[in-house]
């Protein structure tokens, strides 16, 4: 039993270190790309400077995320539409143009719920990045928000290879991954953030191979 527990702990720590590297890779790669553009231009444009600031802010955000792991996070009133859209827009600029993003929510509306914005944004990014990896080349990511009487449903769909029904619960366990360079901790952390910290649920709503896979997040209002 002790050996098994030790192996599980080692797996989590290994996964956490790989997750750190994985999280840092996106803003670091993006910063390198912006720097190359600056070399090509005599005077940097306002847009490039703005994107550089976003990536620098992202590095600070990643550090903040990992500092919160294992601690009880503070929840604040946040507009769910704004939080989701902010995460989508950041990733949209840093993912292949072959991936089309579709959104089904109204930014003119406001719906405030108790959230830890830093950690919840992490969940959205994990699911969206998994969808992009599943697509591999061309495809679409669709994000929708549905306001029901007592709950909010956030659906994130991709047109990737799909998830077999036998694996739809296993993917949330630490260490599970189908990627050669995978880390196997993103969805496990996502489940902890949604269920333990926000009192919600996260699961695979449906999956059809190479047609549509949908993750659903359920939050209480």
C-alpha positions in Angstrom: 0.0 0.0 0.0 2.8 2.4 0.9 4.6 1.6 -2.3 1.4 2.3 -4.3 0.9 5.6 -2.5 4.5 6.6 -3.1 4.2 5.8 -6.8 1.0 7.9 -7.1 2.7 10.8 -5.4 5.7 10.5 -7.7 3.3 10.5 -10.6 1.6 13.7 -9.5 4.9 15.5 -8.9 6.2 14.4 -12.2 3.0 15.5 -13.8 3.0 18.9 -12.1 6.6 19.7 -13.3 5.6 18.7 -16.8 2.4 20.8 -16.5 4.6 23.8 -15.5 6.7 23.4 -18.6 3.6 23.0 -20.7 1.9 26.1 -19.3 5.1 28.2 -19.8 5.6 27.1 -23.4 2.7 29.0 -24.9 3.7 32.5 -23.7 7.4 31.9 -24.1 7.0 30.7 -27.8 4.7 33.7 -28.4 7.3 36.1 -27.0 9.9 34.7 -29.3 7.6 35.3 -32.3 6.9 38.9 -31.3 10.6 39.5 -30.8 11.3 38.2 -34.4 8.7 40.7 -35.6 10.3 43.5 -33.8 13.6 42.7 -35.5 11.9 43.1 -38.8 10.4 46.5 -38.0 12.3 49.7 -37.2 9.5 50.9 -35.0 7.3 48.4 -33.0 3.6 48.8 -33.6 1.1 49.3 -30.7 -0.4 45.9 -31.5 2.9 44.1 -31.0 3.7 45.9 -27.8 0.2 45.1 -26.5 0.6 41.4 -27.3 4.1 41.4 -25.7 2.5 42.8 -22.5 -0.2 40.1 -22.6 2.4 37.4 -22.7 4.4 38.9 -19.9 1.2 39.1 -17.9 0.5 35.5 -18.7 3.8 34.4 -17.2 2.9 36.2 -14.0 -0.6 34.5 -14.1 1.0 31.0 -14.5 3.1 31.6 -11.5 0.0 32.7 -9.6 -1.9 29.6 -10.7 0.8 27.2 -9.4 1.0 29.1 -6.1 -2.7 28.4 -5.5 -2.4 24.6 -6.0 -3.1 22.9 -2.6 -4.5 26.1 -1.0 -8.2 27.0 -0.7 -8.7 29.7 -3.3 -10.7 32.9 -2.8 -13.9 33.2 -4.8 -15.2 36.5 -6.1 -18.2 37.8 -8.0 -17.1 37.5 -11.7 -19.0 38.0 -15.0 -18.9 34.5 -16.5 -19.2 35.8 -20.0 -16.2 38.1 -19.7 -14.1 35.4 -18.0 -14.8 32.9 -20.7 -14.3 35.4 -23.6 -11.0 36.6 -22.1 -9.5 33.0 -22.1 -10.8 32.3 -25.6 -9.4 35.5 -27.1 -5.9 34.9 -25.6 -5.7 31.4 -27.0 -7.2 32.3 -30.4 -4.2 34.6 -31.1 -1.7 31.9 -30.3 -3.2 28.8 -31.9 -3.0 27.7 -35.6 -5.2 29.7 -38.0 -6.4 26.4 -39.3 -8.5 26.1 -36.1 -11.7 28.1 -36.2 -13.2 29.4 -33.0 -17.0 29.7 -32.7 -18.6 31.3 -29.7 -22.2 31.1 -28.6 -22.8 33.7 -25.9 -23.8 37.3 -25.7 -21.1 39.7 -24.3 -23.8 42.4 -23.9 -25.3 40.3 -21.1 -23.9 40.1 -17.5 -24.1 37.0 -15.3 -22.1 37.2 -12.1 -21.2 34.1 -10.1 -18.7 33.2 -7.4 -15.4 32.3 -9.2 -11.7 32.2 -8.8 -10.9 33.8 -12.2 -7.3 32.7 -12.2 -8.0 29.0 -11.7 -11.2 28.9 -13.7 -9.3 30.4 -16.7 -6.8 27.6 -16.3 -9.6 25.0 -16.7 -10.9 26.6 -19.9 -7.4 26.7 -21.4 -6.8 23.0 -20.5 -9.9 21.9 -22.3 -9.5 24.1 -25.3 -5.8 23.0 -25.7 -6.9 19.4 -25.4 -9.4 20.0 -28.2 -6.8 21.6 -30.4 -4.4 18.6 -29.9 -7.3 16.2 -30.7 -8.0 18.1 -34.0 -4.3 17.9 -35.0 -4.7 19.9 -38.3 -7.9 21.7 -39.4 -11.0 21.9 -37.4 -13.2 24.0 -35.1 -13.6 24.7 -31.4 -17.0 25.9 -30.2 -17.7 27.4 -26.8 -21.2 28.1 -25.6 -22.7 29.3 -22.3 -26.3 28.4 -21.3 -28.0 30.1 -18.5 -30.5 27.9 -16.7 -32.6 28.4 -13.6 -30.1 27.2 -11.0 -27.1 26.3 -13.1 -24.8 27.6 -15.8 -23.7 25.2 -18.5 -20.4 25.8 -20.4 -19.9 23.5 -23.3 -16.5 23.3 -25.1 -16.6 21.2 -28.3 -14.0 20.2 -30.8 -14.0 18.3 -34.1 -11.1 16.1 -33.2 -10.5 12.3 -33.1 -12.9 11.8 -30.1 -12.7 10.0 -26.8 -13.8 6.3 -26.5 -16.6 5.8 -23.9 -14.3 3.5 -21.9 -11.9 6.4 -21.4 -14.2 9.3 -20.7 -13.8 9.0 -16.9 -10.2 7.8 -17.0 -9.0 11.0 -18.7 -9.6 12.9 -15.4 -7.2 10.7 -13.4 -3.6 12.0 -12.7 -1.1 10.7 -15.2 -3.5 9.6 -17.9 -2.5 10.9 -21.4 -2.4 9.8 -25.0 0.3 12.2 -26.0 3.9 11.2 -26.7 5.0 14.3 -24.8 2.0 14.4 -22.5 1.9 15.4 -18.9 -1.4 13.9 -17.9 -2.3 16.4 -15.2 -4.3 19.2 -16.9 -7.7 17.5 -16.8 -7.1 16.1 -13.3 -6.4 19.6 -12.0 -9.4 20.9 -13.9 -11.6 18.4 -12.2 -10.2 19.4 -8.8 -10.7 23.1 -9.5 -14.3 22.8 -10.7 -15.6 20.2 -8.2 -13.6 20.8 -5.1 -13.1 24.6 -5.3 -16.3 25.7 -7.2 -18.8 23.0 -6.2 -19.5 22.2 -9.8 -19.1 19.3 -12.2 -17.0 18.6 -15.3 -17.4 15.7 -17.6 -17.4 14.5 -21.2 -21.0 15.2 -22.4 -20.7 13.4 -25.7 -18.1 12.2 -28.2 -18.3 11.1 -31.8 -15.0 10.1 -33.5 -13.8 12.9 -35.9 -17.1 14.7 -35.6 -17.7 16.3 -32.2 -16.5 15.9 -28.6 -18.1 18.1 -26.0 -16.8 18.8 -22.5 -19.4 20.3 -20.1 -18.8 22.4 -17.1 -21.7 22.9 -14.7 -21.6 25.7 -12.2 -24.2 26.7 -9.5 -25.6 30.2 -9.8 
